[in-house]
């Protein structure tokens, strides 16, 4: 039977979390554990870029759809697809800023733009057994997986109206790349793969510099210590990853090159592989 503690006008069940202990950083730090439940360690989260893939139209989208369908059919891999909103998001942000919308309202609109691309992708993949996933319905994933359904989610993190105020400006600080990392980390997914229109990271912008050097593999510590001038992923992702503990490998592949995503799903080191020191990647 639990012991009861009183004396301050209230009665508590004796534990290290009684009273206002959640405001005590020393107590909170003591709750850390190396025994996190890995919920979906055999699943892959695949983020498909809005500007890099969807905005390019059928020449980029249709071959990728065929490859995803083949992966589902031939490899039997549990996958969650997530989509970005593309240039449409930037246009919507311009209007939202002109109207003076708060940061939470802007974050909500970004999610709405991504939902349109989720519907578009589902239309193309429907015959292969796909389904758009409602916002934040992450606990529907076991049902999707057991039914052989390929879920399609949006990428923006689930803060929506509760998006924290940014350090600077009024745009949401937590973008789509961060949202995918957050989802993969919380659900302990086995793979996190970003599908872009480049082979991964470069030491400088390859669209501007012909001599840009591709980075096939790098550690998180190296990336944080010396980030490239232009980074294809949100910087907030890497800052969060520094204190996360489940995701140890992030991969970026070129969705315009057929077979790259398949190779990544198979565990091959294609594109750019970023690993966290001491991890299993």
Protein Blocks (a to p, Z undefined) as FASTA:
>chain_A
ZZddeheopacdddfkgcjllmpmklmmmmgcckbccfblmbccddddfklmmmnojmlm
mmmmmmmmmmmmmnopacdddddebjmlmmmmmmmmmnopafklmmmmmmmmmmmmmmmm
mmmmmmnopadddehilmlmmmmmmnopacdddfbdcklmmoccdfbhjbdfbdfklmmm
mmmmmnopabdcdddfbfbjafbdfklmmkbccdfbdcfklmmmmccfbdfbdfklmmmm
mmgckbmcdcdddfkbghklmmmmnopaehjadddehiaZZ
